[in-house]
Amino acid sequence: MMWKVRNAKRPEKTVSARDYYGEKTPYASSRVLRRIQRKITLRALKLALFPLEWKLLDAGCGNGFSLEILREVGYECAGFDLSPQMVALAKKKGFDVKVGDLRKIPFPAKSFDAILSVSALQWVSLSESGLVAKEFRRVLKRSGRAVIQFYPESEKELMAWAQAFKKAGFSVFVRQEGLESARKRRVFLLLGNKVF
């Protein structure tokens, strides 16, 4: 099946994430985006099956949409985001969040049992995929796992990200859903020491 691209004018190709999610973004108040984020986060958790006693890191947490769901489900969680404005909004909700980058996660080594990342990875250049993969490995405990939902531009890009995580020592499972349309497509990378 041919890879269909929904929007050739992807924001991550024209503006930085810090600027896109800055002070003037409607992201934090959008009910539609909140609903989409909730659906994707719950699906990611269903795929990953993280035990409830695990401590989770939300990588690219934005204003805390996914953190709200993690807390609602019962997880102990923390997060980070590139946008100081989004971090400030998440802090107002009572979350342990920091300004940080997927390439340099602002938490100590072996701090988390699992990482959840929704709609953030596509903001990082593929040339820096090795840095991201090493950082995920660094902050995860030895038995840690991760689930990443993102919007790769092509199947080639998806496979390159999967390869970067494999090279960092993860087992990688690629899950694609809704392939009948670019609008419905969801891509997940499931990472761990065991095959999912």
Backbone hydrogen bonds, N-H to C=O, Kabsch-Sander energy under -0.5 kcal/mol:
donor,donor_aa,acceptor,acceptor_aa,energy
4,K,2,M,-0.5
6,R,4,K,-0.5
8,A,6,R,-0.5
10,R,8,A,-1.0
13,K,10,R,-1.7
14,T,11,P,-1.6
15,V,11,P,-2.2
20,Y,16,S,-2.8
21,Y,17,A,-2.6
22,G,19,D,-1.5
25,T,22,G,-1.3
29,S,26,P,-0.9
30,S,26,P,-0.7
30,S,27,Y,-1.1
31,R,29,S,-0.6
34,R,30,S,-1.9
35,R,31,R,-2.3
36,I,32,V,-2.5
37,Q,33,L,-2.9
38,R,34,R,-2.4
39,K,35,R,-2.2
40,I,36,I,-2.6
41,T,37,Q,-2.8
42,L,38,R,-2.6
43,R,39,K,-1.9
44,A,40,I,-2.7
45,L,41,T,-2.4
46,K,42,L,-2.0
47,L,43,R,-2.2
48,A,44,A,-2.4
49,L,45,L,-2.6
54,W,51,P,-1.9
56,L,54,W,-0.5
56,L,76,E,-2.7
57,L,114,A,-2.1
58,D,78,A,-2.8
59,A,57,L,-0.8
59,A,116,L,-2.5
60,G,58,D,-0.8
60,G,80,F,-2.0
61,C,58,D,-0.7
61,C,80,F,-2.7
64,G,61,C,-2.2
68,E,64,G,-2.4
69,I,65,F,-1.2
70,L,66,S,-2.6
71,R,67,L,-2.6
72,E,68,E,-2.3
73,V,69,I,-2.6
74,G,70,L,-1.5
75,Y,70,L,-2.6
76,E,54,W,-0.8
78,A,56,L,-1.8
79,G,96,D,-2.2
80,F,58,D,-1.8
81,D,98,K,-1.8
87,V,83,S,-2.3
88,A,84,P,-2.3
89,L,85,Q,-1.7
90,A,86,M,-2.3
91,K,87,V,-2.6
92,K,88,A,-1.7
93,K,89,L,-0.7
93,K,90,A,-0.7
94,G,91,K,-2.1
95,F,90,A,-1.6
96,D,77,C,-0.5
97,V,95,F,-1.2
98,K,79,G,-1.6
100,G,81,D,-2.2
101,D,104,K,-1.2
104,K,101,D,-1.3
107,F,105,I,-1.1
110,K,138,R,-2.5
111,S,108,P,-0.9
111,S,139,V,-0.8
112,F,139,V,-2.4
113,D,55,K,-2.0
114,A,55,K,-1.6
115,I,145,R,-1.6
116,L,57,L,-3.0
117,S,147,V,-2.1
119,S,117,S,-0.5
119,S,149,Q,-1.8
120,A,149,Q,-0.7
123,W,120,A,-2.0
124,V,121,L,-2.0
128,E,125,S,-2.1
129,S,126,L,-1.8
132,V,128,E,-1.7
133,A,129,S,-2.6
134,K,130,G,-2.3
135,E,131,L,-2.0
136,F,132,V,-2.4
137,R,133,A,-2.1
138,R,134,K,-2.3
139,V,135,E,-2.2
140,L,136,F,-1.2
141,K,112,F,-3.0
144,G,141,K,-2.6
145,R,113,D,-1.7
146,A,191,L,-2.4
147,V,115,I,-2.4
148,I,189,L,-2.6
149,Q,117,S,-3.3
150,F,187,V,-1.7
158,L,154,S,-2.1
159,M,155,E,-2.5
160,A,156,K,-2.0
161,W,157,E,-2.2
162,A,158,L,-2.3
163,Q,159,M,-2.3
164,A,160,A,-1.9
165,F,161,W,-2.0
166,K,162,A,-2.1
167,K,163,Q,-2.6
168,A,164,A,-1.2
169,G,166,K,-1.8
170,F,165,F,-2.1
171,S,192,G,-3.9
173,F,190,L,-2.3
175,R,188,F,-2.7
177,E,186,R,-2.7
181,S,178,G,-1.5
185,R,181,S,-1.2
186,R,177,E,-2.5
187,V,150,F,-0.7
188,F,175,R,-2.9
189,L,148,I,-2.8
190,L,173,F,-2.8
190,L,188,F,-0.5
191,L,146,A,-3.1
191,L,189,L,-0.6
192,G,171,S,-1.8
